[in-house]
Amino acid sequence: MTNYFPWLTIVAVLPIFGGSLIFFLPHKGKKDYKWIDFFDFYWRLGIDGLSIGPILLTGFITTLATLAAWPITRDSQLFHFLMLAMYSGQIGLFSSQDLLLFFIMWELELIPVYLLISMWG
């Protein structure tokens, strides 16, 4: 029995429709949230031409690593949570536009990496 539902078409077209909804949202301008007043640090995340490569590579490698670790049965929920936490820290690291935020994301990314290496080798 063959399934004729167009899954690939939906996967290819859905981001376009989702992205077109952005035009209906109100524009509020650029907002930098002041983080630490004394040192003039801001919570700034953004993607530019230099960071798009590492962000895409991180997504690709994390997906491959998660798929390669599919047979893990010992604490698999913790493993996948740590993989997602590591991925989140790496995305924050590569998209940070403030030095303190870069450092904090780097340190937060190291915690799941340490736990993944210590528990699953």
ROKOLMI-190331 format. One record per residue (C-alpha): x, z, y. Coordinates in nm, 4 decimals. Layout:
% residues N
(rec (X; Z; Y)),
...
This chain:
% residues 121
(rec (0.0000; 0.0000; 0.0000)),
(rec (0.1471; -0.1009; 0.3352)),
(rec (0.1022; 0.0955; 0.6538)),
(rec (0.0232; -0.1433; 0.9394)),
(rec (0.0318; 0.1102; 1.2207)),
(rec (0.2790; -0.0118; 1.4894)),
(rec (0.5054; 0.2946; 1.5083)),
(rec (0.8053; 0.1095; 1.6537)),
(rec (0.5926; -0.0486; 1.9230)),
(rec (0.4589; 0.2925; 2.0232)),
(rec (0.8082; 0.4431; 2.0294)),
(rec (0.9339; 0.1541; 2.2424)),
(rec (0.6434; 0.1457; 2.4882)),
(rec (0.5560; 0.5148; 2.5231)),
(rec (0.8476; 0.6035; 2.7585)),
(rec (0.7460; 0.3212; 2.9918)),
(rec (0.3904; 0.4511; 3.0157)),
(rec (0.5118; 0.8080; 3.0509)),
(rec (0.7568; 0.7079; 3.3201)),
(rec (0.4903; 0.5200; 3.5119)),
(rec (0.2953; 0.8444; 3.5478)),
(rec (0.5745; 0.9732; 3.7725)),
(rec (0.4487; 0.7509; 4.0527)),
(rec (0.1223; 0.9456; 4.0609)),
(rec (0.2939; 1.2821; 4.1099)),
(rec (0.3383; 1.4078; 4.4669)),
(rec (0.6901; 1.3767; 4.6095)),
(rec (0.8227; 1.7074; 4.7301)),
(rec (1.1683; 1.5951; 4.8398)),
(rec (1.5026; 1.7246; 4.7251)),
(rec (1.5083; 2.0985; 4.6628)),
(rec (1.8295; 2.2914; 4.6039)),
(rec (1.7506; 2.6433; 4.4936)),
(rec (1.9926; 2.8886; 4.6488)),
(rec (2.1381; 3.0945; 4.3698)),
(rec (2.3924; 3.3339; 4.5184)),
(rec (2.3732; 3.3614; 4.8978)),
(rec (2.7137; 3.5152; 4.9565)),
(rec (2.9126; 3.2393; 4.7863)),
(rec (2.6749; 2.9548; 4.8781)),
(rec (2.6053; 2.8585; 4.5141)),
(rec (2.3072; 2.6432; 4.4278)),
(rec (2.1273; 2.5655; 4.1033)),
(rec (2.1944; 2.1915; 4.1066)),
(rec (2.1554; 1.9660; 3.8057)),
(rec (2.1852; 1.5911; 3.8297)),
(rec (2.3051; 1.2858; 3.6462)),
(rec (2.5444; 1.0390; 3.8025)),
(rec (2.7546; 0.7532; 3.6707)),
(rec (3.0266; 0.9855; 3.5461)),
(rec (2.8018; 1.2229; 3.3528)),
(rec (2.5650; 0.9741; 3.1890)),
(rec (2.8193; 0.8805; 2.9209)),
(rec (2.8900; 1.2344; 2.7984)),
(rec (2.5183; 1.3196; 2.8073)),
(rec (2.4247; 1.0182; 2.5943)),
(rec (2.7166; 1.0805; 2.3600)),
(rec (2.6159; 1.4454; 2.3239)),
(rec (2.2623; 1.3478; 2.2308)),
(rec (2.3838; 1.0920; 1.9781)),
(rec (2.6404; 1.3209; 1.8130)),
(rec (2.4056; 1.6214; 1.8050)),
(rec (2.1378; 1.4090; 1.6396)),
(rec (2.3867; 1.2824; 1.3819)),
(rec (2.5161; 1.6350; 1.3156)),
(rec (2.1633; 1.7671; 1.2691)),
(rec (2.0766; 1.4867; 1.0291)),
(rec (2.4014; 1.5381; 0.8359)),
(rec (2.3192; 1.9086; 0.8021)),
(rec (1.9740; 1.8385; 0.6594)),
(rec (2.0521; 1.9910; 0.3157)),
(rec (2.1359; 2.3325; 0.4661)),
(rec (1.9100; 2.5917; 0.3058)),
(rec (2.0719; 2.9216; 0.4069)),
(rec (1.9137; 3.0367; 0.7360)),
(rec (1.8098; 2.6849; 0.8276)),
(rec (1.5846; 2.8006; 1.1118)),
(rec (1.8722; 2.9863; 1.2773)),
(rec (2.0990; 2.6871; 1.2241)),
(rec (1.8613; 2.4463; 1.3975)),
(rec (1.7959; 2.6935; 1.6785)),
(rec (2.1711; 2.7252; 1.7385)),
(rec (2.2101; 2.3474; 1.7317)),
(rec (1.9401; 2.3116; 1.9978)),
(rec (2.0904; 2.5943; 2.2049)),
(rec (2.4308; 2.4253; 2.1854)),
(rec (2.2761; 2.0938; 2.2870)),
(rec (2.0972; 2.2539; 2.5802)),
(rec (2.4188; 2.4160; 2.7006)),
(rec (2.6060; 2.0865; 2.6757)),
(rec (2.3408; 1.8982; 2.8709)),
(rec (2.3518; 2.1696; 3.1378)),
(rec (2.7311; 2.1526; 3.1375)),
(rec (2.7489; 1.7763; 3.1854)),
(rec (2.4718; 1.7643; 3.4451)),
(rec (2.5779; 2.0618; 3.6574)),
(rec (2.6775; 1.9873; 4.0136)),
(rec (2.8018; 2.3316; 4.1049)),
(rec (3.1263; 2.4909; 3.9866)),
(rec (2.9758; 2.8294; 3.8970)),
(rec (2.6887; 2.6637; 3.7096)),
(rec (2.9418; 2.4469; 3.5239)),
(rec (3.1370; 2.7554; 3.4167)),
(rec (2.8260; 2.9484; 3.3096)),
(rec (2.6934; 2.6533; 3.1092)),
(rec (3.0343; 2.6151; 2.9451)),
(rec (3.0333; 2.9799; 2.8400)),
(rec (2.6697; 2.9705; 2.7232)),
(rec (2.7475; 2.6627; 2.5159)),
(rec (3.0352; 2.8402; 2.3418)),
(rec (2.8186; 3.1201; 2.1994)),
(rec (2.6122; 2.8976; 1.9659)),
(rec (2.9250; 2.6995; 1.8750)),
(rec (3.1021; 3.0193; 1.7733)),
(rec (2.8061; 3.1341; 1.5649)),
(rec (2.7690; 2.7929; 1.3993)),
(rec (3.1366; 2.7826; 1.3056)),
(rec (3.1498; 3.1432; 1.1882)),
(rec (2.8339; 3.1238; 0.9754)),
(rec (2.8396; 2.7682; 0.8378)),
(rec (3.2050; 2.6699; 0.8789)),
